[in-house]
């Protein structure tokens, strides 16, 4: 999963990574940079989930795939929120009063996860949400409260970005808190953000059957 790939539709379609297929993507149409994508190993069957109508540049840039696994349906969500994005649109709830009527509007993040979450589907959400999980700040508490509705927790508690001595963890992997997993940093030198790698110990891949003469 990659965030801020900075590519247009025709550019990202030309990207070739050995043994991987482009499973899902979102590219900005108006603003520069941004964008998210997911590459899937060629040995894994998947289905693209169209989220383009739910995306809003800077605020919620998202794409997703559903993996065909042996023991559970798993949806992978790649998500990006720009530092200049509207956090209220992203993960705060909206309340609106009009005379005697009371309206409730879920946040865009809540709406996105709600579309996919159920008892038969596991959700893994990864991305740069620009909320520092090394600080117990209000933004982190608000985000955690939304994700707790779906039993999701942040798993990255190590630095993912170090700039001029400032350490932060704005990139995270969110997963069901009952999952059996391990998470570790992957310092690759390709970006000003380091990657995170999650290993799931309770999910098994289907073996591909190759038929021949």
TIFI-942222 format. One record per residue (C-alpha): residue number from 0; residue in three letters; x, y, z. Coordinates in steps of 0.02 Angstrom, whole numbers, always signed. Example, Ala and Ser with C-alpha at 12.3 -4.5 7.8 and 13.67 -1.06 7.14 Angstrom:
BEGIN
(site 0, ALA, (+615, -225, +390)) (site 1, SER, (+684, -53, +357)) 
REM end
This chain:
BEGIN
(site 0, UNK, (+0, +0, +0)) (site 1, UNK, (+69, +170, -50)) (site 2, UNK, (+7, +344, -6)) (site 3, UNK, (+53, +507, -92)) (site 4, UNK, (+109, +424, -252)) (site 5, UNK, (+86, +593, -343)) (site 6, UNK, (+35, +507, -506)) (site 7, UNK, (-107, +533, -629)) (site 8, UNK, (-217, +391, -693)) (site 9, UNK, (-115, +362, -852)) (site 10, UNK, (+49, +368, -755)) (site 11, UNK, (+7, +245, -617)) (site 12, UNK, (-60, +119, -744)) (site 13, UNK, (+115, +114, -818)) (site 14, UNK, (+200, +68, -653)) (site 15, UNK, (+272, -108, -655)) (site 16, UNK, (+325, -199, -497)) (site 17, UNK, (+390, -375, -525)) (site 18, UNK, (+267, -510, -466)) (site 19, UNK, (+137, -381, -414)) (site 20, UNK, (-24, -316, -490)) (site 21, UNK, (-103, -146, -464)) (site 22, UNK, (-259, -192, -366)) (site 23, UNK, (-335, -22, -328)) (site 24, UNK, (-295, +162, -349)) (site 25, UNK, (-354, +339, -321)) (site 26, UNK, (-275, +484, -415)) (site 27, UNK, (-313, +668, -390)) (site 28, UNK, (-401, +755, -533)) (site 29, UNK, (-393, +936, -474)) (site 30, UNK, (-253, +960, -348)) (site 31, UNK, (-73, +905, -365)) (site 32, UNK, (+12, +757, -281)) (site 33, UNK, (-82, +649, -155)) (site 34, UNK, (-162, +486, -208)) (site 35, UNK, (-163, +307, -141)) (site 36, UNK, (-141, +135, -217)) (site 37, UNK, (-128, -49, -173)) (site 38, UNK, (-17, -178, -258)) (site 39, UNK, (-61, -363, -236)) (site 40, UNK, (+56, -509, -257)) (site 41, UNK, (+13, -607, -414)) (site 42, UNK, (-18, -765, -313)) (site 43, UNK, (-168, -687, -222)) (site 44, UNK, (-341, -674, -299)) (site 45, UNK, (-429, -509, -264)) (site 46, UNK, (-575, -398, -311)) (site 47, UNK, (-566, -210, -329)) (site 48, UNK, (-690, -107, -226)) (site 49, UNK, (-739, +57, -306)) (site 50, UNK, (-731, +202, -183)) (site 51, UNK, (-710, +347, -303)) (site 52, UNK, (-878, +425, -258)) (site 53, UNK, (-828, +426, -74)) (site 54, UNK, (-662, +513, -101)) (site 55, UNK, (-630, +697, -71)) (site 56, UNK, (-458, +763, -118)) (site 57, UNK, (-351, +807, +34)) (site 58, UNK, (-487, +754, +157)) (site 59, UNK, (-517, +570, +118)) (site 60, UNK, (-421, +485, -22)) (site 61, UNK, (-458, +300, -18)) (site 62, UNK, (-454, +140, -119)) (site 63, UNK, (-486, -41, -68)) (site 64, UNK, (-476, -223, -120)) (site 65, UNK, (-557, -383, -56)) (site 66, UNK, (-440, -532, -42)) (site 67, UNK, (-497, -711, -72)) (site 68, UNK, (-425, -805, +75)) (site 69, UNK, (-462, -976, +146)) (site 70, UNK, (-528, -938, +320)) (site 71, UNK, (-596, -760, +315)) (site 72, UNK, (-647, -624, +194)) (site 73, UNK, (-522, -482, +211)) (site 74, UNK, (-536, -304, +146)) (site 75, UNK, (-381, -196, +133)) (site 76, UNK, (-412, -8, +136)) (site 77, UNK, (-278, +117, +87)) (site 78, UNK, (-315, +292, +150)) (site 79, UNK, (-233, +462, +151)) (site 80, UNK, (-279, +626, +235)) (site 81, UNK, (-177, +780, +197)) (site 82, UNK, (-115, +888, +342)) (site 83, UNK, (-217, +1029, +264)) (site 84, UNK, (-372, +921, +251)) (site 85, UNK, (-529, +956, +352)) (site 86, UNK, (-519, +843, +505)) (site 87, UNK, (-702, +875, +546)) (site 88, UNK, (-753, +805, +377)) (site 89, UNK, (-634, +659, +404)) (site 90, UNK, (-672, +586, +575)) (site 91, UNK, (-782, +702, +679)) (site 92, UNK, (-969, +676, +689)) (site 93, UNK, (-1084, +814, +629)) (site 94, UNK, (-1238, +870, +720)) (site 95, UNK, (-1364, +988, +644)) (site 96, UNK, (-1515, +1066, +724)) (site 97, UNK, (-1660, +1134, +622)) (site 98, UNK, (-1811, +1188, +723)) (site 99, UNK, (-1862, +1030, +815)) (site 100, UNK, (-1772, +909, +703)) (site 101, UNK, (-1606, +831, +747)) (site 102, UNK, (-1491, +764, +613)) (site 103, UNK, (-1337, +656, +632)) (site 104, UNK, (-1204, +649, +497)) (site 105, UNK, (-1065, +520, +516)) (site 106, UNK, (-888, +567, +471)) (site 107, UNK, (-819, +515, +303)) (site 108, UNK, (-703, +391, +387)) (site 109, UNK, (-849, +314, +481)) (site 110, UNK, (-950, +300, +321)) (site 111, UNK, (-805, +219, +227)) (site 112, UNK, (-773, +82, +355)) (site 113, UNK, (-958, +53, +384)) (site 114, UNK, (-983, +7, +201)) (site 115, UNK, (-865, -140, +218)) (site 116, UNK, (-872, -196, +398)) (site 117, UNK, (-976, -347, +452)) (site 118, UNK, (-957, -506, +555)) (site 119, UNK, (-896, -605, +405)) (site 120, UNK, (-767, -481, +341)) (site 121, UNK, (-606, -426, +421)) (site 122, UNK, (-547, -249, +387)) (site 123, UNK, (-366, -191, +382)) (site 124, UNK, (-344, -4, +353)) (site 125, UNK, (-173, +67, +315)) (site 126, UNK, (-113, +239, +274)) (site 127, UNK, (-51, +411, +317)) (site 128, UNK, (-191, +490, +417)) (site 129, UNK, (-82, +631, +486)) (site 130, UNK, (-130, +596, +666)) (site 131, UNK, (+23, +571, +775)) (site 132, UNK, (+4, +409, +874)) (site 133, UNK, (+155, +452, +980)) (site 134, UNK, (+54, +589, +1063)) (site 135, UNK, (-103, +567, +1167)) (site 136, UNK, (-187, +714, +1081)) (site 137, UNK, (-369, +756, +1051)) (site 138, UNK, (-358, +707, +867)) (site 139, UNK, (-294, +535, +913)) (site 140, UNK, (-431, +511, +1043)) (site 141, UNK, (-566, +563, +919)) (site 142, UNK, (-498, +447, +785)) (site 143, UNK, (-484, +302, +907)) (site 144, UNK, (-664, +325, +963)) (site 145, UNK, (-728, +313, +783)) (site 146, UNK, (-625, +157, +745)) (site 147, UNK, (-673, +75, +910)) (site 148, UNK, (-851, +60, +842)) (site 149, UNK, (-780, -69, +721)) (site 150, UNK, (-661, -148, +847)) (site 151, UNK, (-511, -74, +755)) (site 152, UNK, (-353, -16, +843)) (site 153, UNK, (-193, +69, +786)) (site 154, UNK, (-43, -47, +788)) (site 155, UNK, (+101, +70, +746)) (site 156, UNK, (+181, +147, +901)) (site 157, UNK, (+355, +175, +832)) (site 158, UNK, (+417, +328, +734)) (site 159, UNK, (+376, +330, +549)) (site 160, UNK, (+445, +503, +513)) (site 161, UNK, (+594, +597, +584)) (site 162, UNK, (+621, +774, +518)) (site 163, UNK, (+744, +897, +599)) (site 164, UNK, (+738, +801, +763)) (site 165, UNK, (+547, +796, +767)) (site 166, UNK, (+482, +618, +785)) (site 167, UNK, (+306, +566, +738)) (site 168, UNK, (+200, +416, +690)) (site 169, UNK, (+68, +481, +570)) (site 170, UNK, (+67, +321, +467)) (site 171, UNK, (-29, +177, +542)) (site 172, UNK, (-106, +6, +516)) (site 173, UNK, (-277, -20, +593)) (site 174, UNK, (-339, -196, +625)) (site 175, UNK, (-464, -292, +732)) (site 176, UNK, (-397, -293, +909)) (site 177, UNK, (-427, -481, +925)) (site 178, UNK, (-311, -520, +779)) (site 179, UNK, (-148, -614, +801)) (site 180, UNK, (-18, -501, +722)) (site 181, UNK, (+155, -426, +734)) (site 182, UNK, (+206, -254, +668)) (site 183, UNK, (+381, -190, +630)) (site 184, UNK, (+458, -38, +545)) (site 185, UNK, (+537, -50, +374)) (site 186, UNK, (+664, +88, +340)) (site 187, UNK, (+682, +92, +152)) (site 188, UNK, (+758, +262, +113)) (site 189, UNK, (+632, +293, -27)) (site 190, UNK, (+531, +428, +61)) (site 191, UNK, (+531, +547, +209)) (site 192, UNK, (+411, +421, +287)) (site 193, UNK, (+465, +247, +338)) (site 194, UNK, (+353, +98, +300)) (site 195, UNK, (+267, -21, +420)) (site 196, UNK, (+253, -209, +394)) (site 197, UNK, (+115, -312, +474)) (site 198, UNK, (+118, -501, +484)) (site 199, UNK, (-50, -588, +511)) (site 200, UNK, (-32, -755, +597)) (site 201, UNK, (-214, -810, +583)) (site 202, UNK, (-246, -785, +397)) (site 203, UNK, (-203, -918, +268)) (site 204, UNK, (-186, -895, +81)) (site 205, UNK, (-267, -1010, -44)) (site 206, UNK, (-144, -1114, -142)) (site 207, UNK, (-150, -1085, -328)) (site 208, UNK, (-184, -1242, -428)) (site 209, UNK, (-94, -1250, -594)) (site 210, UNK, (-163, -1374, -718)) (site 211, UNK, (-64, -1443, -864)) (site 212, UNK, (-33, -1591, -975)) 
REM end
